[in-house]
Amino acid sequence: MIHIENLVKRYGDLIALDHLNLDIKEGEIFGLLGPNGSGKSTAIGCMLALLKYDKGTIQIFGKNMTPDSYDIKKEIGVVMQNVAVFHQMSVRENVDYFCGLYVTDKQKRKKLMRQKARLAQEHAAQEGAHYGRTSHRRRISRKGKKVITAAVIAAAACLVFLYAEKRSYHSYKVLNTSEQEDVVSTQYVDMDGDILRYSPDGVSVVDNSMNTIWNETYTMQNPIADVNGSRAVVADSEGTSLYICDKKGVTGTVTTSYAIVKVRIASNGMVAVILDNDDNTWINFYNPDGSLVAENLTKIDDPGYPMDVAVSDNGVMMVTFQYVDGSKTTSYVAFYNYGDVGQNEDDRIVSGYTYENVVIPQVECISDSKYIALRDDGFSTYQGSQIPKESKTVNVKQEIVSTFFSDDRIGLVFKNNNKDDLYTMEVYSMSGQLKFRKNFNIPYTTIKMSGDNIIMYNSSQICVMNNRGVQKYAGNVDGTIRDFFKIGWNKYLMVLDTGVSTIKFS
């Protein structure tokens, strides 16, 4: 009935679940016991698809458990230690919200709400009929509230933690502001709850209040960075230096022989770098301490020029190559394995896929077993921890102007010729299922997934949606926006030309 295989869940550097395996058969009474902090609540949260996990599979009733598995969730009852409701919402709004987690049809949900309210009123009226007219009215009100509140508690008890994603906001409140003299030349990136701050002069990690945790000075002409969880790498684009770090400080430095083109980091600190000296390109692989694992010489004619690289924790590196022969363009996606599986393969390539008349400018490693190739005509996904295989390809006819992604979502944006709706957004699951399509009219310059939000902004406007396309906030900002991203529940970091502010929507 419940099957868990090699479940891994990390909180930063803390491994809460380390390859948990569990099988519970139908009819069994099973107790999960352990001291505080041993991972019991984390395991249950993963089972209910309320927590994202790093690795493994969870099946309930013979089906894979996902956040959208409403058919499975309807058969599950959970009673947690603590009950939570939204105190800023009415009783009816709370009931409707929690009901919406299990009943997606709005009309059906309204019908159930009316039935519940009617039954509550009838029950209260029956019990209070003999107390007279004044007392009767009082008892209906009091008893009705008790019955409906009980329904709220019963629904709320099925959740480990809750997010008020249904709400829309119309303003924001500045929680704190830090004036930064170097804000124009400094970049800010979310780093697992803290913030990586880097510039041509150095790199540092700061908390949400902009208090410095550590800093390191250097000199770079054009710094670029990649962050994965609590690990980061900062490199000098077209230069030869790179710094590997975590939330405690720099773990390793590298001076390359050739110019750095691309750099990517896995969540365990392994780094892949594309190097170029005009005649040839190299793809190098480094440990977190900066020591070289492997270097691969590539040539323009075979298999082509490397466009992008991604790397996973288990030593698999994904590279997209492009080869142009006259008017014909060919893309090649290769998977290198630097573990035991790939040691007997030529150049350690364990799988590869060729695509005719397709450009693949970006590849991403989502987990140890999930990969994405973002194409000019859609996207392809791949699965497999050691030898990734193509699992799904989605093709679109419209020209793609932007892409964005998260651990479980892939977004495509198309430009329309309609002045009322400048763009159309399509968001897919990793399995290729279309989750929603939405037209919008925001002249954005940047679009991305940040946390579980879709964020769009230009120099003066911000729009935030949840991952179902429901708009949470849209409005203007005082100042020139340089960056904007989510750093916590209803907390965002807004980088302006005058400084950095932490805000919340209200």
C-alpha positions as CSV (number, residue, x, y, z in Angstrom):
1,M,0.0,0.0,0.0
2,I,3.0,2.3,0.8
3,H,6.3,1.8,-0.9
4,I,9.3,4.1,-0.3
5,E,12.6,3.5,-2.1
6,N,15.9,5.4,-1.4
7,L,14.2,8.5,-0.1
8,V,16.6,11.4,0.5
9,K,15.6,14.7,2.0
10,R,18.1,17.5,2.8
11,Y,17.7,20.8,4.7
12,G,20.8,22.6,3.5
13,D,23.8,20.5,4.8
14,L,21.5,18.5,7.1
15,I,20.4,15.1,5.8
16,A,17.0,14.5,7.4
17,L,16.3,11.3,5.5
18,D,19.2,9.2,4.2
19,H,18.0,6.7,1.6
20,L,14.9,5.6,3.6
21,N,13.3,2.3,2.4
22,L,9.9,1.3,3.7
23,D,7.1,-1.0,2.7
24,I,3.7,-1.1,4.5
25,K,1.2,-3.7,3.3
26,E,-2.6,-3.3,3.3
27,G,-4.1,-4.1,6.7
28,E,-0.9,-3.6,8.6
29,I,-0.7,-1.3,11.7
30,F,2.6,0.4,11.5
31,G,4.2,2.7,14.1
32,L,7.0,5.1,13.1
33,L,8.9,5.9,16.2
34,G,12.0,7.9,17.0
35,P,13.4,10.8,19.0
36,N,12.9,14.5,18.2
37,G,14.7,15.4,15.0
38,S,15.0,11.9,13.7
39,G,13.0,12.6,10.5
40,K,9.5,11.2,11.4
41,S,7.5,14.4,10.4
42,T,9.8,14.9,7.4
43,A,9.0,11.3,6.2
44,I,5.3,11.8,6.6
45,G,5.5,15.2,4.9
46,C,7.2,13.6,1.9
47,M,4.6,10.8,1.8
48,L,1.8,13.3,1.6
49,A,3.7,15.2,-1.2
50,L,3.7,18.3,1.1
51,L,7.5,18.4,1.1
52,K,9.9,18.3,-1.9
53,Y,12.6,15.7,-1.5
54,D,15.9,15.3,-3.2
55,K,15.9,11.7,-4.3
56,G,13.9,8.5,-4.3
57,T,10.4,7.3,-5.1
58,I,7.1,7.2,-3.1
59,Q,4.2,5.1,-4.1
60,I,0.8,4.9,-2.3
61,F,-1.9,2.5,-3.4
62,G,0.5,1.5,-6.3
63,K,0.7,5.0,-7.7
64,N,3.4,7.6,-7.6
65,M,2.6,10.3,-5.1
66,T,2.8,13.9,-6.4
67,P,1.4,17.3,-5.2
68,D,-1.4,16.8,-7.8
69,S,-2.4,13.3,-6.8
70,Y,-5.9,14.3,-5.6
71,D,-7.2,10.8,-6.3
72,I,-4.8,9.4,-3.8
73,K,-5.2,12.2,-1.2
74,K,-9.0,11.6,-1.1
75,E,-8.3,8.2,0.3
76,I,-5.9,9.4,3.0
77,G,-6.7,10.6,6.5
78,V,-4.1,12.3,8.7
79,V,-4.4,13.7,12.2
80,M,-1.4,15.9,13.1
81,Q,-0.2,17.1,16.5
82,N,-1.0,20.8,15.7
83,V,-4.0,22.2,13.9
84,A,-3.6,25.4,11.8
85,V,-6.2,27.7,10.3
86,F,-5.9,31.1,8.7
87,H,-7.0,33.5,11.3
88,Q,-7.2,36.4,8.8
89,M,-9.9,34.4,6.9
90,S,-13.5,33.8,7.9
91,V,-14.8,30.4,8.8
92,R,-16.4,30.0,5.4
93,E,-13.2,31.0,3.6
94,N,-11.2,28.5,5.7
95,V,-13.6,25.7,4.8
96,D,-13.6,26.6,1.2
97,Y,-9.8,26.8,1.1
98,F,-9.1,23.4,2.6
99,C,-11.9,21.8,0.6
100,G,-10.2,23.2,-2.5
101,L,-7.2,21.0,-1.7
102,Y,-9.3,17.9,-2.4
103,V,-12.1,19.2,-4.7
104,T,-10.8,21.2,-7.6
105,D,-14.2,21.8,-9.2
106,K,-15.4,25.2,-7.9
107,Q,-19.1,24.5,-8.6
108,K,-18.9,21.2,-6.8
109,R,-17.1,22.8,-4.0
110,K,-19.8,25.5,-3.7
111,K,-22.5,22.9,-3.6
112,L,-20.8,21.0,-0.8
113,M,-20.3,24.2,1.1
114,R,-24.1,25.0,0.9
115,Q,-25.0,21.5,1.9
116,K,-22.7,21.7,5.0
117,A,-24.0,25.0,6.1
118,R,-27.6,23.9,5.7
119,L,-27.0,20.7,7.7
120,A,-25.2,22.7,10.4
121,Q,-28.2,25.2,10.7
122,E,-30.7,22.3,10.7
123,H,-28.8,20.5,13.5
124,A,-28.6,23.7,15.5
125,A,-32.2,24.5,15.1
126,Q,-33.3,21.1,16.2
127,E,-31.3,21.3,19.4
128,G,-32.4,24.8,20.2
129,A,-36.1,24.8,19.3
130,H,-37.4,24.5,22.9
131,Y,-35.5,27.5,24.2
132,G,-37.7,30.2,22.8
133,R,-37.2,32.7,19.9
134,T,-34.3,34.7,21.4
135,S,-32.5,31.8,22.7
136,H,-33.1,29.9,19.5
137,R,-31.4,32.5,17.4
138,R,-28.5,32.6,19.8
139,R,-28.1,28.9,19.7
140,I,-28.2,28.6,16.0
141,S,-25.4,31.1,15.7
142,R,-23.3,29.5,18.4
143,K,-23.9,25.9,17.4
144,G,-23.6,26.6,13.7
145,K,-20.2,28.1,14.3
146,K,-19.1,25.1,16.3
147,V,-20.2,22.7,13.7
148,I,-18.5,24.6,10.8
149,T,-15.3,25.2,12.9
150,A,-15.2,21.4,13.5
151,A,-15.2,20.9,9.8
152,V,-12.3,23.4,9.4
153,I,-10.3,21.6,12.1
154,A,-10.9,18.2,10.4
155,A,-9.7,19.5,7.1
156,A,-6.8,21.4,8.5
157,A,-5.6,18.4,10.4
158,C,-4.6,16.8,7.1
159,L,-1.8,19.3,6.5
160,V,1.7,19.5,7.8
161,F,2.2,23.1,6.9
162,L,0.1,25.5,4.9
163,Y,0.7,28.4,2.5
164,A,-1.9,31.0,1.7
165,E,-1.4,30.8,-2.0
166,K,-5.0,31.6,-2.7
167,R,-4.7,35.2,-1.5
168,S,-4.1,38.2,-3.7
169,Y,-2.3,41.3,-2.4
170,H,-2.5,44.9,-3.4
171,S,0.4,46.5,-1.7
172,Y,3.7,45.7,0.0
173,K,5.4,46.5,3.3
174,V,9.1,47.2,3.6
175,L,10.5,45.1,6.5
176,N,14.1,46.4,6.3
177,T,16.3,48.4,3.9
178,S,20.0,48.3,3.5
179,E,21.6,51.1,1.5
180,Q,24.4,49.7,-0.7
181,E,27.0,51.9,-2.3
182,D,28.0,49.2,-4.8
183,V,24.5,48.1,-5.8
184,V,25.0,48.9,-9.5
185,S,28.0,46.5,-9.8
186,T,26.8,43.9,-7.3
187,Q,24.6,40.8,-8.0
188,Y,22.3,39.1,-5.5
189,V,21.2,35.4,-5.6
190,D,19.1,33.4,-3.2
191,M,21.3,30.8,-1.5
192,D,19.1,28.4,0.5
193,G,17.6,31.1,2.7
194,D,20.6,33.4,2.7
195,I,21.9,35.6,-0.1
196,L,25.0,35.3,-2.2
197,R,26.3,38.7,-3.1
198,Y,29.1,39.0,-5.7
199,S,30.8,41.8,-7.7
200,P,34.0,42.4,-9.6
201,D,35.7,43.0,-6.2
202,G,34.6,40.0,-4.2
203,V,32.0,37.6,-3.0
204,S,30.1,37.3,0.3
205,V,27.1,35.5,1.9
206,V,24.7,37.7,3.9
207,D,21.5,37.0,5.7
208,N,18.0,38.5,4.9
209,S,18.9,41.6,7.0
210,M,22.0,42.0,4.9
211,N,24.3,41.1,7.8
212,T,27.6,39.6,6.4
213,I,28.2,36.0,7.3
214,W,31.5,35.8,5.4
215,N,33.3,37.6,2.6
216,E,36.2,37.0,0.2
217,T,37.9,39.6,-2.0
218,Y,39.2,39.0,-5.5
219,T,39.5,40.9,-8.8
220,M,37.3,39.9,-11.8
221,Q,36.3,41.7,-15.0
222,N,32.9,40.0,-15.5
223,P,31.8,37.8,-12.7
224,I,29.1,35.2,-13.2
225,A,27.7,32.8,-10.7
226,D,25.6,29.6,-10.3
227,V,23.9,28.6,-7.1
228,N,22.5,25.2,-6.2
229,G,21.1,24.9,-2.7
230,S,23.8,25.8,-0.2
231,R,26.6,25.7,-2.8
232,A,27.8,28.3,-5.2
233,V,30.5,29.0,-7.8
234,V,31.6,32.4,-8.9
235,A,33.8,32.7,-12.1
236,D,35.3,35.4,-14.3
237,S,33.6,35.1,-17.6
238,E,36.2,35.1,-20.4
239,G,38.8,35.0,-17.6
240,T,40.5,32.1,-15.8
241,S,39.6,32.3,-12.1
242,L,36.7,30.7,-10.2
243,Y,35.7,30.4,-6.6
244,I,33.7,27.5,-5.1
245,C,31.9,28.2,-1.8
246,D,29.2,27.2,0.6
247,K,27.4,29.1,3.3
248,K,30.4,28.9,5.6
249,G,33.0,30.3,3.1
250,V,35.2,29.5,0.1
251,T,35.9,25.7,-0.2
252,G,38.2,25.8,-3.3
253,T,39.7,28.0,-6.0
254,V,40.7,27.2,-9.6
255,T,42.8,28.9,-12.2
256,T,42.0,27.6,-15.6
257,S,44.3,27.4,-18.6
258,Y,41.7,28.9,-21.0
259,A,38.8,31.3,-20.9
260,I,35.7,30.4,-18.9
261,V,32.5,30.3,-21.0
262,K,30.0,28.6,-18.7
263,V,30.1,27.3,-15.1
264,R,27.6,25.2,-13.2
265,I,27.6,23.6,-9.7
266,A,25.8,20.6,-8.2
267,S,24.2,20.7,-4.8
268,N,27.2,18.7,-3.4
269,G,29.7,21.3,-4.7
270,M,30.9,19.5,-7.8
271,V,31.6,22.0,-10.6
272,A,31.5,21.8,-14.4
273,V,33.2,24.4,-16.6
274,I,33.2,25.1,-20.3
275,L,36.6,26.5,-21.5
276,D,37.5,28.0,-24.9
277,N,40.7,29.0,-26.6
278,D,39.2,29.8,-30.0
279,D,40.5,26.6,-31.7
280,N,39.1,24.1,-29.2
281,T,36.9,23.8,-26.2
282,W,37.2,21.9,-23.0
283,I,34.7,20.7,-20.5
284,N,36.4,20.3,-17.1
285,F,34.9,18.7,-13.9
286,Y,36.1,19.8,-10.4
287,N,35.7,18.7,-6.8
288,P,34.4,21.2,-4.2
289,D,37.9,21.8,-3.1
290,G,38.9,22.8,-6.6
291,S,40.9,19.7,-7.5
292,L,40.4,18.4,-11.1
293,V,38.3,15.3,-11.6
294,A,38.4,15.2,-15.4
295,E,38.9,17.3,-18.5
296,N,37.4,16.6,-21.9
297,L,38.7,18.1,-25.2
298,T,36.0,18.8,-27.7
299,K,36.2,19.9,-31.3
300,I,33.9,22.0,-33.4
301,D,33.4,19.2,-35.9
302,D,32.8,16.4,-33.5
303,P,30.5,16.6,-31.7
304,G,30.2,20.3,-32.0
305,Y,30.4,23.5,-30.0
306,P,29.2,23.1,-26.3
307,M,26.3,25.5,-25.6
308,D,25.6,24.7,-22.0
309,V,26.4,22.2,-19.2
310,A,24.6,20.9,-16.1
311,V,25.9,18.6,-13.4
312,S,24.2,16.3,-10.8
313,D,25.3,15.1,-7.3
314,N,26.0,11.6,-8.5
315,G,28.7,12.5,-11.0
316,V,26.5,12.8,-14.2
317,M,27.2,15.8,-16.4
318,M,24.8,16.9,-19.2
319,V,26.1,18.9,-22.1
320,T,24.4,20.3,-25.2
321,F,26.4,20.7,-28.4
322,Q,25.5,22.5,-31.6
323,Y,26.9,21.7,-35.0
324,V,26.2,23.8,-38.1
325,D,26.8,22.4,-41.6
326,G,25.8,25.1,-44.1
327,S,22.1,25.8,-43.5
328,K,21.6,22.6,-41.4
329,T,21.7,22.8,-37.6
330,T,22.1,19.7,-35.5
331,S,22.0,19.6,-31.7
332,Y,23.5,16.8,-29.6
333,V,22.7,16.2,-25.9
334,A,25.4,14.0,-24.2
335,F,25.4,12.5,-20.7
336,Y,28.8,11.9,-19.1
337,N,29.1,9.6,-16.1
338,Y,32.2,10.1,-13.9
339,G,31.3,7.3,-11.5
340,D,31.8,3.6,-11.9
341,V,29.2,3.2,-14.6
342,G,31.0,5.5,-17.0
343,Q,34.6,4.4,-16.5
344,N,34.6,1.9,-19.4
345,E,32.7,4.2,-21.9
346,D,34.4,6.3,-24.6
347,D,34.9,9.8,-23.1
348,R,32.6,8.6,-20.3
349,I,29.5,9.3,-22.5
350,V,26.8,6.8,-21.3
351,S,23.9,8.2,-23.4
352,G,23.4,10.8,-26.1
353,Y,20.6,12.1,-28.4
354,T,20.8,13.9,-31.7
355,Y,18.2,16.5,-32.8
356,E,18.0,17.7,-36.4
357,N,17.1,21.4,-37.1
358,V,16.8,22.1,-33.4
359,V,18.8,24.6,-31.2
360,I,19.2,23.6,-27.6
361,P,20.8,26.6,-25.8
362,Q,20.1,25.5,-22.2
363,V,20.2,22.3,-20.2
364,E,19.3,21.8,-16.5
365,C,19.8,19.1,-13.9
366,I,16.7,19.1,-11.7
367,S,17.8,16.2,-9.4
368,D,20.0,13.1,-9.5
369,S,17.7,11.5,-12.0
370,K,15.8,14.3,-13.8
371,Y,17.1,16.6,-16.6
372,I,15.7,19.2,-19.0
373,A,16.8,20.3,-22.4
374,L,15.2,23.6,-23.3
375,R,14.8,23.8,-27.0
376,D,13.8,26.5,-29.5
377,D,10.7,24.4,-30.3
378,G,9.8,23.2,-26.8
379,F,11.6,20.9,-24.3
380,S,12.8,17.4,-23.7
381,T,13.1,15.6,-20.3
382,Y,15.3,12.8,-19.3
383,Q,15.3,10.3,-16.4
384,G,17.8,8.0,-14.9
385,S,20.3,8.3,-12.1
386,Q,23.3,6.7,-14.0
387,I,22.3,6.4,-17.6
388,P,19.7,9.1,-18.3
389,K,17.1,8.2,-21.0
390,E,14.8,10.6,-22.9
391,S,11.4,10.4,-21.3
392,K,9.3,13.1,-22.9
393,T,9.5,15.7,-25.7
394,V,7.0,18.6,-26.0
395,N,6.9,20.5,-29.2
396,V,5.2,23.9,-29.7
397,K,4.5,25.8,-33.0
398,Q,4.8,29.3,-31.6
399,E,8.2,31.1,-31.3
400,I,9.5,30.8,-27.7
401,V,10.7,34.1,-26.3
402,S,11.4,33.0,-22.7
403,T,11.7,29.9,-20.6
404,F,11.7,29.3,-16.8
405,F,11.6,26.2,-14.6
406,S,11.6,24.8,-11.1
407,D,12.0,21.3,-9.6
408,D,8.6,20.2,-11.0
409,R,7.5,22.9,-13.5
410,I,8.7,24.0,-17.0
411,G,7.4,27.3,-18.3
412,L,7.3,28.6,-21.9
413,V,6.4,32.2,-23.0
414,F,5.2,33.1,-26.5
415,K,4.7,36.6,-27.9
416,N,1.2,37.5,-29.2
417,N,0.2,40.1,-31.8
418,N,-2.6,41.2,-29.6
419,K,-2.1,44.5,-27.8
420,D,-4.5,43.5,-25.0
421,D,-2.5,40.3,-24.3
422,L,1.2,40.7,-25.2
423,Y,2.2,37.2,-24.1
424,T,0.9,33.7,-23.5
425,M,2.4,31.5,-20.8
426,E,2.3,27.7,-20.8
427,V,3.4,25.8,-17.7
428,Y,4.0,22.0,-17.8
429,S,4.8,19.3,-15.3
430,M,8.1,17.4,-15.7
431,S,6.1,14.6,-17.3
432,G,5.0,17.0,-20.1
433,Q,1.4,17.5,-18.9
434,L,0.1,21.1,-19.5
435,K,-0.8,22.5,-16.1
436,F,-2.2,25.8,-17.3
437,R,-2.1,28.4,-20.1
438,K,-2.4,32.1,-19.3
439,N,-2.4,35.3,-21.3
440,F,-0.9,38.4,-19.7
441,N,0.0,41.9,-20.6
442,I,3.1,42.7,-18.5
443,P,6.1,44.2,-20.5
444,Y,8.6,42.1,-18.5
445,T,12.4,42.0,-19.0
446,T,12.9,39.1,-16.6
447,I,10.8,36.0,-15.9
448,K,11.8,33.2,-13.6
449,M,10.7,30.7,-11.0
450,S,11.7,31.8,-7.5
451,G,10.7,29.3,-4.8
452,D,7.2,28.3,-5.7
453,N,6.4,31.6,-7.5
454,I,6.5,32.8,-11.0
455,I,8.1,36.2,-10.9
456,M,8.1,38.8,-13.7
457,Y,9.5,42.3,-13.6
458,N,10.9,45.3,-15.5
459,S,12.6,48.4,-14.2
460,S,9.5,49.7,-12.4
461,Q,6.8,46.9,-12.3
462,I,6.5,43.6,-10.5
463,C,4.1,40.7,-11.0
464,V,4.1,37.5,-8.9
465,M,2.0,34.4,-9.6
466,N,1.9,31.1,-7.8
467,N,2.7,27.9,-9.7
468,R,-0.9,27.5,-10.8
469,G,-0.9,30.9,-12.5
470,V,-3.0,32.7,-9.9
471,Q,-1.8,36.3,-9.6
472,K,-0.6,37.2,-6.1
473,Y,0.6,40.7,-6.7
474,A,1.1,43.2,-9.5
475,G,2.1,46.8,-9.1
476,N,4.7,49.6,-9.5
477,V,7.8,50.1,-7.3
478,D,9.4,53.3,-6.2
479,G,12.9,53.1,-7.7
480,T,14.6,51.2,-10.5
481,I,14.4,47.4,-10.1
482,R,17.6,45.5,-10.7
483,D,16.5,42.1,-9.2
484,F,13.7,40.5,-7.3
485,F,13.3,37.1,-5.8
486,K,11.6,35.1,-3.1
487,I,13.5,34.5,0.2
488,G,10.7,33.0,2.4
489,W,7.0,32.7,2.9
490,N,5.5,36.0,1.6
491,K,9.0,37.5,1.9
492,Y,10.9,38.9,-1.1
493,L,14.2,40.6,-1.7
494,M,14.0,43.7,-3.9
495,V,17.2,45.0,-5.3
496,L,16.9,48.7,-6.4
497,D,19.4,51.1,-7.8
498,T,19.5,52.8,-4.3
499,G,19.8,49.7,-2.1
500,V,18.3,46.4,-1.1
501,S,14.9,45.9,0.7
502,T,13.2,43.0,2.2
503,I,9.4,43.2,1.7
504,K,6.2,41.3,2.3
505,F,2.9,41.6,0.5
506,S,-0.1,42.9,2.3
